[in-house]
């Protein structure tokens, strides 16, 4: 198994991610949700190694998995 160093995202990018995650969950329109996830897909790819694969569905799943964590902090 290949070990990778942990992903480090600058604090400003992490805050934008959280804001987009909250917006993603507050919108019912699937097209707008995809736009938000696509914006974060491009932002996250800037911090990944070139050989890493990240898809739109991965970002949407990440938003869903983090939803419970976000709700616990309100």
C-alpha positions in Angstrom: 0.0 0.0 0.0 1.3 3.5 -0.9 1.3 5.9 2.0 0.5 9.5 1.2 1.2 12.5 3.3 -1.9 14.0 4.8 -3.8 16.6 2.7 -3.2 20.1 4.0 -5.7 22.7 3.0 -5.1 26.3 3.9 -7.5 27.7 6.5 -9.2 30.1 4.0 -9.9 27.2 1.6 -11.3 25.1 4.5 -13.6 27.9 5.5 -14.9 28.2 1.9 -15.4 24.5 1.9 -17.6 24.7 5.0 -19.5 27.6 3.6 -20.2 25.7 0.4 -21.1 22.6 2.4 -23.7 24.5 4.3 -25.0 26.1 1.1 -25.2 22.7 -0.6 -27.4 21.4 2.2 -29.7 24.4 2.3 -30.5 24.2 -1.5 -33.0 21.8 -3.0 -32.2 22.4 -6.6 -30.0 19.6 -7.9 -28.3 21.8 -10.5 -27.3 24.4 -8.0 -26.1 21.7 -5.7 -23.9 20.3 -8.5 -22.5 23.8 -9.2 -21.5 24.1 -5.5 -19.9 20.6 -5.5 -18.1 21.3 -8.8 -16.7 24.5 -7.3 -15.3 22.6 -4.4 -14.0 19.8 -6.7 -11.8 22.3 -8.5 -10.7 23.9 -5.2 -9.8 20.6 -3.6 -7.9 19.4 -6.7 -5.5 22.3 -6.2 -4.3 20.7 -3.0 -4.1 17.1 -4.2 -1.1 15.4 -5.9 -1.5 15.2 -9.7 -2.0 11.4 -9.6 -4.9 11.6 -7.2 -8.4 11.1 -8.5 -11.3 13.1 -7.2 -14.8 13.1 -8.8 -17.9 15.2 -8.4 -19.6 12.2 -6.7 -16.7 12.1 -4.2 -17.2 15.7 -3.2 -21.0 15.2 -2.8 -20.4 12.1 -0.7 -18.0 14.1 1.5 -20.6 16.8 1.9 -23.1 14.2 3.0 -20.8 12.5 5.4 -19.8 15.8 7.0 -23.4 16.9 7.4 -23.8 15.2 10.7 -20.5 16.7 12.0 -21.6 20.2 10.9 -25.1 19.8 12.6 -23.4 18.8 15.9 -21.5 22.1 16.0 -24.5 24.4 15.7 
